[in-house]
Amino acid sequence: MGANIGTSVTNTIVSLAQALERNEFRRAFAGATVHDVFNWLSVFLLLPLEAATHYLFYLSNVLIEAMNLTKSQATKKDLLKVITKPFTSLIIQVDKNIIKNIALQKKGYESRSLIKTSCGKSINKTTNATILEPCKFLFYDTGLSDTTIGIILLVVALIILCLCLIFIVKLLHSLLKGYIAKTIKKTMNSDFPKPFHFLTGYFTILIGAGLTILVQSSSIFTSALTPLIGIGVVTIERAYPLTLGANIGTTATGILAALASDGSSLGRSLQIALCHLFFNITGILIWYPIPFMRRFPIRIAKFLGNTTAKYRWFAVAYLVVVFLLFPALIFGLSIAGWEVLVGVSVPFILLFIVIIIINIMQSKAPHSLPEVLRTWNWAPTPLRSLEPYDKVVSKGYKVCKTRFKRR
């Protein structure tokens, strides 16, 4: 469940590349966060359900027992790696045996370098002695520690990632113009003819799943989709089922990896992979077939898009709060014990639900509410508007800009 939430942060970061154009940023951020909203809503509903009933455990366990797995069914899952692995091997090669032994808590491996020291063996025909062949990659025998090499690779990877994201957006902007944009927009957002138009969304889910299986990552697929939403080629209503399909497609990699496990751990590995699959399928069954439930994540995403178009800094604040501070808070409360977690979180969840209900009633049936609750004007401004925070951020930005110019 945490992996589902974490993998949706990438396309949200990608949307920041379109922050200069307000309308594009609004659409891109809404299209990116619809993935976040779906994952968070599914976790909020299914995590308590799983804790109370263990339905994911029992459902996956029934399938595992029915398969009667007794030995490894190793499966190759190298699709994109056929292209990328030769290139990465020229830069760095890691000794995976050391990682495995550390994970198995074997002594003596914690202090060893993870960088490979030899990449093969050969036999001296004269002496019949075994000769270790040295590795040939960029960081071999540089004298740098694992930590230093890791930091260098991390910085370089982040720079390359940011450049690629910028180039993707620029490339799509230059290619998808005029007649091409109109054709793609008409094709992507059209429905099946009646009476089969209701099947369009489900077919789109299958497309999203298939494309994600090909690239082996929902982050890659949704990150490529986000700029298309920003420039208006794909609507958020059509992007929503594509992201749901991506959630299903990304579980294929875990299943293939589980099938490559040895016989002793094959059952457990495959069971957790199936739990991931069933979690995503359950979430889709909740938030897609019923039209009202389908519109709920889309409306929240559009609200976030409109908000971040008005206050640009909201996008960064959203990323920090949703993907850093909030998970850290939940993690800290869980360490303190489930009683503390429930005691703190339940009141806030109930308050959040009450506020949503009141907001809906304010727009649909205001006369059914007490007069004081028909608007939020009675509440302090910082609790009902981002305007005070925007003034603080704008003032801080101007101060920083002035100081930078002086230097």
Order of alpha helices (4+ residues) and beta strands (2+ residues): alpha-alpha-alpha-alpha-alpha-alpha-beta-beta-alpha-alpha-alpha-alpha-alpha-alpha-alpha-alpha-alpha-alpha-alpha-alpha-alpha
